[in-house]
Amino acid sequence: MERGLLCLGATGGVFDSLEGSEWIMFTPYCADAGVPRAVTASFRGKRRLRVTDVTGRALGALKIKGRRIPIPADALEAGVTADPTDSLRIPDDAPGGIYFVDDQWAFVVSRPEASCTAVVPVSTMQAFNDWGGRSEYTERARQREAKHKIPLHHYSLRRPLARRFAVDVLSGFLDWLPRGALAGEEVRFVPDYDLERAGALVGTKLLLIPGRSEYWSRKSRQAIDAYADNGGDMVLLSSETMLHEIRHEEGRNAWWWYGSPEDPRKPATPYWNDRARRYPLLPSIGPNPAYGGSHKPEAKQYPAWGVYRAFDTNSPLAKACGLGPGDSVALPSMVYYDGLPVRRYANEVPVLDERVLTFHRWSLLGYSFGHNTPLRRIGAWFAFQRSPTSGRAVHFGSYGWSTMEGLGGKGPGGARPAEVVDAAIRLIRSGADLFAPQPAADPSPSWLRRLRSAGKRRLG
């Protein structure tokens, strides 16, 4: 097999293009620079194609060979089974990031030995991917119309990823990386399913989870928890985070609609917040979909719903981010958001349910949505540390931060979202404390604390 040639910097000369029915798939989709990959390209002959970044800027040229390959009827479940048409070796000095061939078909280059790692939500991208005419979501719609649930469904990871699925709500994050707090640094990109691999996070000091990152296996979640328990810091710029449980199987994902081998009736849903799954999200990531929500079209009429209003402005993290009393950071309102349990509202200000916030230290820096929205829930911008020896996590509460309207600077907050994220990352990486001094724990018995609290309320 001939080897394709990727020439970064070769932006001149004549380029070929792809027709609507032509496509390219890279296997593996994400790999370190210098690692060979198989290329399966459906077009006749050889082509010299333009390579671009997330903004559409030309980065170089790719010369590869293809042949006509029919799309199989079972593409969703089985993926592409045809033999590769070419192979490709990414230059050792290629910067990390998502690249696009003919500004359409995506592949990811990672940098080995980087101290900062970003999780690429490939399982979520492939769930939405409708290459071949079907996606996981069209199958779910068909099942609902037929009033028939399939207890276990598969979708293949061996399918070409077009730009709209590869970027989705990551465009602002990818645009920000080369110019933000991590500018000029090596970044490792790890697909969510690779987190199961032993040593996937070795050397990582800061872990980023951006965008729409819904589909997670138990082993991938356990890898994240182990990383945090061992002192690793984490920044989440996501929402619907870890919504669905899946299982990875040899190039495809098994998606549990309901049931299990032990009991066909439980879990009754495919969601991690189903108690029958016995692995709650709150201790792992703080804000999560169980306490969050999505926004209907009426959110367009209320852009203030997406504004994060400052809450705790006394912590070193809040001060580093430039948050003072009455401050806010504007983001789009038409997004999903991850939240925390709200016990009640005091003059429209949320009061968190501290009974379930079992963290060593925590701080609610800001919140969006809330009292005057249909679900009366909040999007929570939240920092926490599980134990005295674990890493710190800052969850920004929404994938709105990862969009062009967030980190990309094109939204209602302008450059402010990027400034805030830059400040948070710089403080985390400095090793400085993020939290204000915590009040000393009351050693009194719980019955005595309740009695005192009741007395204070009567006096008030």
C-alpha positions in Angstrom: 0.0 0.0 0.0 1.2 3.5 -0.9 1.6 6.0 1.9 -0.2 9.3 1.7 1.7 12.5 2.3 0.6 15.3 4.6 2.6 18.5 3.9 1.9 21.2 6.5 2.7 24.7 5.2 2.1 23.7 1.5 -0.9 26.0 1.0 -0.1 27.0 -2.6 -0.7 25.3 -5.9 -3.7 23.6 -7.3 -6.0 21.6 -5.1 -8.6 19.0 -6.0 -11.9 18.8 -4.2 -14.4 16.2 -3.1 -17.9 15.8 -4.5 -21.0 15.4 -2.3 -21.0 11.6 -2.3 -17.2 11.3 -1.7 -15.7 10.8 1.8 -12.6 10.0 3.8 -12.1 8.1 7.0 -9.0 8.0 9.2 -8.2 5.0 11.5 -7.5 5.7 14.3 -9.4 9.0 14.2 -7.2 10.4 17.0 -3.5 9.5 17.4 -0.2 11.0 18.3 1.9 12.9 15.7 4.2 10.4 14.0 1.8 7.4 14.4 0.7 5.8 11.1 -3.0 5.7 10.3 -5.0 3.9 7.7 -7.0 6.0 5.2 -10.2 4.8 3.6 -11.1 7.2 0.8 -14.1 6.9 -1.5 -13.1 8.6 -4.7 -11.3 7.4 -7.9 -7.6 8.0 -8.4 -5.2 10.3 -6.5 -6.1 13.7 -5.1 -4.2 16.6 -3.6 -6.6 18.1 -1.0 -6.5 21.2 1.1 -6.0 20.7 4.9 -7.7 23.3 7.2 -8.1 24.1 10.8 -11.4 24.7 12.7 -11.6 28.3 11.4 -11.2 27.2 7.8 -7.7 28.5 7.5 -5.5 26.5 5.1 -2.7 24.6 6.9 -1.3 22.4 4.1 -2.0 19.7 1.6 -2.8 16.0 1.7 -2.0 13.6 -1.2 -3.9 10.3 -0.9 -5.3 7.6 -3.1 -8.9 6.4 -3.1 -11.4 4.1 -4.8 -15.1 4.0 -5.0 -16.6 2.3 -1.9 -20.3 1.8 -1.5 -21.9 2.8 1.9 -23.2 -0.4 3.5 -26.8 -0.5 4.6 -25.7 -1.4 8.2 -23.2 1.4 8.4 -24.5 2.6 11.7 -23.9 -0.8 13.4 -21.0 -2.2 11.4 -19.2 0.9 10.1 -16.8 0.8 7.2 -15.5 -2.7 6.6 -13.7 -2.1 3.3 -9.9 -2.4 3.1 -8.1 0.9 3.4 -7.1 2.7 0.2 -3.9 4.4 1.6 -1.9 5.0 4.7 -0.8 8.2 6.3 2.0 9.2 8.7 1.5 12.5 10.4 4.8 14.5 10.7 6.4 14.3 14.1 6.2 18.1 14.5 2.5 18.5 13.6 0.8 20.6 16.2 -2.1 19.0 18.2 -5.6 19.8 17.2 -8.5 18.8 14.8 -7.7 19.0 11.1 -10.1 18.9 8.2 -9.5 17.5 4.7 -11.2 19.6 2.0 -12.6 21.5 5.0 -15.0 18.5 5.5 -13.6 15.2 6.9 -11.9 15.3 10.3 -9.0 13.7 12.1 -7.2 14.6 15.4 -3.5 15.0 16.0 -2.3 14.6 19.6 1.0 15.4 21.1 2.7 12.8 23.3 4.2 13.6 26.7 2.1 16.7 27.2 1.1 17.7 30.7 -2.3 19.1 29.5 -4.8 16.6 28.1 -8.2 17.4 26.4 -10.8 14.7 26.2 -12.3 14.4 22.7 -15.9 13.3 23.0 -15.8 10.9 20.0 -18.5 8.6 21.4 -20.9 11.6 21.5 -19.8 12.8 18.0 -20.5 9.3 16.6 -23.9 9.1 18.4 -25.0 12.1 16.4 -23.2 11.1 13.2 -25.7 10.3 10.5 -23.2 9.2 7.9 -25.0 6.5 5.8 -28.4 8.0 6.6 -28.9 6.8 10.2 -27.7 7.8 13.6 -28.3 6.7 17.1 -30.9 9.4 17.4 -32.8 8.4 14.2 -32.9 4.9 15.7 -34.3 6.2 19.0 -37.0 8.1 17.1 -37.9 5.0 15.1 -38.2 3.0 18.3 -40.5 5.6 19.8 -42.7 5.7 16.8 -42.9 1.9 16.8 -43.5 1.9 20.6 -40.7 -0.7 20.9 -37.6 -0.4 22.9 -34.4 -2.3 21.9 -32.6 -3.2 25.2 -29.2 -3.0 23.6 -28.1 -1.0 20.6 -24.7 -0.6 18.8 -23.2 2.2 16.8 -19.8 2.0 15.1 -16.8 4.2 15.7 -15.5 3.2 12.3 -17.4 5.9 10.4 -16.2 9.1 8.7 -16.7 12.2 10.8 -17.9 15.3 9.0 -17.0 18.7 10.3 -20.4 19.4 11.8 -20.2 16.4 14.0 -16.5 16.7 14.8 -16.8 20.3 15.8 -20.4 20.6 17.1 -20.1 22.9 20.1 -16.2 22.6 20.3 -15.4 25.4 17.8 -14.8 28.1 20.4 -12.6 25.8 22.5 -10.5 24.8 19.5 -10.2 28.4 18.3 -9.2 29.5 21.8 -6.5 26.8 22.5 -3.7 28.3 20.3 -4.2 31.8 21.7 -5.5 31.3 25.3 -3.8 30.3 28.6 -2.3 27.2 26.9 -0.9 29.0 23.9 2.4 27.6 22.6 2.1 24.4 24.8 1.9 20.8 23.8 -1.7 19.4 24.3 -2.6 15.8 24.3 -6.0 14.8 22.8 -7.5 11.6 24.1 -10.8 10.1 22.8 -13.1 9.3 25.7 -12.9 5.6 24.9 -9.1 5.6 25.2 -9.4 6.6 28.8 -10.0 3.0 29.5 -6.4 2.2 28.4 -3.9 1.8 31.2 -1.6 4.8 31.4 -3.8 7.0 29.2 -3.4 10.0 31.6 0.1 9.3 32.7 2.0 12.7 33.0 -1.3 14.7 32.8 -1.4 17.6 35.3 -4.5 19.4 33.9 -7.4 17.6 32.3 -9.9 19.5 30.1 -13.4 18.1 29.3 -14.9 20.5 26.7 -18.1 20.6 24.7 -21.0 18.1 24.5 -19.6 15.1 26.3 -22.6 12.8 26.9 -21.5 9.2 26.3 -19.2 7.7 28.9 -18.4 4.1 29.8 -18.0 3.0 33.4 -14.3 2.3 32.9 -13.7 5.8 31.4 -15.5 7.4 34.3 -13.4 5.4 36.8 -10.2 6.6 35.0 -11.3 10.2 35.6 -12.1 9.5 39.2 -8.7 7.8 39.8 -6.9 10.7 38.1 -8.6 13.2 40.4 -8.1 11.0 43.5 -4.3 11.0 42.7 -4.1 14.8 42.7 -4.9 15.6 39.1 -6.7 19.0 38.4 -9.6 19.3 36.0 -11.5 21.9 34.1 -14.9 21.2 32.6 -16.3 23.4 29.9 -19.2 21.1 29.1 -22.8 20.2 29.8 -24.9 17.1 29.5 -21.6 15.7 30.9 -21.6 11.9 31.4 -25.4 11.8 30.6 -25.5 8.3 29.1 -23.8 5.0 30.1 -22.2 3.1 27.2 -19.8 0.2 26.8 -16.9 0.1 24.3 -16.5 -3.0 22.2 -13.9 -3.4 19.4 -14.6 -0.3 17.4 -18.2 0.3 18.4 -20.2 1.4 21.3 -22.9 -0.6 23.0 -25.7 1.7 24.2 -27.9 0.4 26.9 -31.5 1.6 26.3 -32.7 -0.2 29.4 -32.2 -3.3 31.4 -29.2 -5.4 32.2 -28.1 -9.1 32.1 -29.1 -9.3 35.7 -32.5 -7.7 35.5 -34.2 -6.9 32.1 -36.2 -4.1 33.9 -33.4 -2.3 35.6 -31.9 0.2 35.0 -35.1 1.6 33.4 -33.2 4.3 31.5 -29.8 4.6 29.8 -28.8 7.6 32.0 -26.0 7.6 34.6 -28.4 9.4 37.1 -30.6 6.3 37.2 -30.0 5.0 40.7 -29.9 1.4 39.5 -26.6 2.2 37.9 -25.1 2.8 41.4 -22.6 5.4 40.2 -23.8 8.9 40.9 -22.3 11.8 39.0 -22.2 14.5 41.8 -19.1 13.2 43.5 -17.3 12.8 40.2 -18.0 16.1 38.4 -20.0 18.3 40.7 -22.6 20.0 38.4 -24.3 17.4 36.3 -27.3 16.8 34.0 -29.4 15.3 36.8 -29.7 18.8 38.3 -29.4 20.7 35.0 -31.6 21.1 32.0 -32.1 22.3 28.5 -33.7 25.4 27.1 -36.8 25.5 24.9 -37.3 28.1 22.1 -38.6 30.6 24.7 -35.0 31.0 25.9 -34.4 33.1 22.8 -36.7 35.7 24.3 -34.7 35.7 27.5 -31.0 36.1 26.8 -30.4 37.0 30.5 -31.0 33.3 31.3 -27.5 32.5 29.9 -25.8 35.2 32.1 -23.7 33.8 34.9 -24.2 36.0 37.9 -21.3 36.1 40.5 -22.1 34.4 43.8 -19.0 33.7 45.9 -16.6 36.5 45.2 -14.3 36.0 48.2 -12.2 33.1 47.0 -8.8 33.5 45.3 -10.3 31.9 42.2 -13.1 34.5 42.0 -10.6 37.3 42.5 -8.3 35.9 39.8 -11.2 35.8 37.5 -12.0 39.4 38.3 -15.4 38.6 39.9 -16.8 41.1 42.3 -20.3 41.6 43.9 -22.9 42.2 41.2 -20.6 41.0 38.3 -21.7 38.7 35.6 -20.4 36.9 32.5 -22.8 36.7 29.5 -23.2 33.5 27.5 -25.9 32.4 25.1 -29.2 31.2 26.7 -30.0 28.5 24.1 -27.8 25.8 25.6 -27.9 22.8 27.9 -26.5 23.3 31.4 -25.2 21.2 34.3 -26.5 22.1 37.7 -26.4 21.4 41.4 -29.3 20.6 43.8 -31.0 23.8 44.9 -32.8 23.5 48.3 -34.6 26.8 48.0 -34.4 30.4 46.8 -33.9 33.4 49.0 -35.0 36.5 47.1 -34.4 34.7 43.9 -30.8 33.7 44.9 -30.2 30.0 45.0 -29.4 28.2 48.3 -27.6 25.0 47.5 -28.5 21.7 49.3 -25.3 21.4 51.3 -26.5 18.1 52.8 -25.4 16.3 49.5 -22.3 18.4 48.8 -19.9 16.1 50.5 -16.7 17.7 49.1 -13.7 18.7 51.2 -13.9 22.2 49.9 -16.2 23.9 47.4 -17.3 27.3 46.0 -20.2 28.3 43.8 -18.6 31.1 41.8 -21.6 31.9 39.7 -25.0 30.6 38.4 -27.2 31.0 35.4 -30.9 30.5 34.8 -32.6 29.8 38.2 -35.7 31.1 39.9 -37.5 32.7 37.0 -36.9 30.0 34.5 -39.3 27.1 33.8 -37.3 24.4 35.6 -36.2 26.7 38.4 -32.8 25.0 38.2 -29.4 26.7 37.9 -26.4 26.2 35.6 -23.6 26.0 38.2 -20.1 27.5 37.8 -18.5 25.5 40.6 -15.1 24.7 42.0 -14.5 21.7 44.4 -12.0 19.4 45.9 -13.1 15.9 46.9 -10.6 15.3 49.7 -7.5 17.0 51.1 -5.3 15.0 48.8 -7.3 15.0 45.6 -7.1 17.4 42.7 -9.2 20.5 42.3 -11.9 20.8 39.7 -13.6 23.8 38.1 -16.8 23.0 36.3 -18.1 26.0 34.3 -21.5 24.5 34.0 -22.3 24.7 30.3 -20.9 23.9 26.9 -21.8 27.5 26.0 -18.2 28.3 27.2 -16.8 26.0 24.4 -18.7 27.6 21.6 -17.7 30.5 19.3 -20.2 32.5 21.3 -18.2 31.7 24.5 -14.4 31.2 24.2 -14.6 32.2 20.6 -15.5 35.8 21.6 -18.5 36.1 19.2 -21.3 36.1 21.8 -22.9 38.5 24.2 -19.9 38.4 26.6 -17.3 39.3 24.0 -13.8 38.4 25.2 -14.9 38.1 28.8 -15.5 34.3 28.8 -12.0 33.6 27.4 -10.5 36.0 30.0 -12.2 34.2 32.8 -11.2 30.7 31.7 -7.6 31.9 31.1 -7.4 33.3 34.6 -8.8 30.1 36.1 -6.4 27.9 34.3 -3.4 30.0 35.2 -4.3 30.0 38.9 -4.8 26.2 38.9 -1.5 25.6 37.2 0.3 27.9 39.6 -0.6 25.6 42.4 -2.1 28.4 44.4 -5.2 27.8 46.6 -8.5 28.3 44.8 -10.8 28.4 47.9 -11.5 30.9 50.6 -10.9 29.6 54.2 -13.7 27.2 55.0 -15.6 27.6 58.3 -14.6 25.1 61.0 -16.7 22.1 61.3 -19.1 22.1 64.2 -18.2 19.0 66.4 -21.6 19.1 68.1 -24.0 16.2 67.6 -26.5 16.6 64.7 -29.5 16.8 67.0 -27.9 19.7 68.9 -27.0 21.5 65.6 -30.7 21.2 64.5 -31.9 22.5 67.8 -29.7 25.6 67.6 -30.8 26.2 64.0 -34.4 26.0 65.0 -33.8 28.5 67.8 -32.1 30.9 65.5 -35.1 30.8 63.1 -37.5 31.5 66.0 -35.5 34.4 67.2 -35.2 35.7 63.6 
